Amino acid sequence: MKFVDLSHSITNDTSTYPSDPGISIVREKEIHKDRSLLHSFTMGTHTGTHLDVPAHIIPGGKTLDDFPLSNFSGLAVKVDEYSYKQLAEIEEKIDGIVYDTNWYKHFKNSNKFYGPDRPTIPENLIDIVLEMGLKFFACDLPSVDASKSQDKPVHHAFLEAEIIIYESLANLEQLPRLTLFEFYGFPLPFNGLDGSPVRAVGVKK
């Protein structure tokens, strides 16, 4: 098996969505003085590679702890704008889709990554995801909706169907298209929250 890290690293220099809080990682203890090294950190629930659950945009929607752990992992395939129409050829029952736009390569250029020129998710793909009744949809974009979208139609489409959304994935070039792999993207064990940073991992055979 080969493990593929699908998460961006988190540092004080990691950019966040323009309207979200920034990141602060502070060294609180030193080994030579306190006999241990310890840090504190503050960040938003949608920092870096993260997931959204219905409470993110739906009043009274399900929160992280309303989902069983099994919903945060499963059999998945990666597609792009050229291959997603071939999903019907996948014979095995899959749990999720990873949509690769190559946009993750701009992650360190925050003006571009969060800017208005980022790709959008094809409407046909949204329909396919809903028809397949998947557990999760993942992508390398900072948001499944277009820049400055007020109505957030893609968020609503997926989250109203209780399909967990993963955003800002990394290293998707290491996953082959239309090839089955195991996906894992567990949140921190928060109660009552709308999302969480995740360490997303793909496992190839």
Secondary structure, DSSP 8 states (H G I E B T S, - for coil): -EEEE------TT----TTS---EEEEEE-HHHHSS-EEEEE--TT-SSEEE-GGGTSTT---GGGS-GGGGEEEEEEE-TTTGGGGGG--S--SEEEE--SGGGGTT-HHHHTSTT-----HHHHHHHHHHT-SEEEESSS-SS-TT-SS-HHHHHHHHTT-EEEES---GGGS-BT--EEEE--B---SS-SEEEB--EEEE-
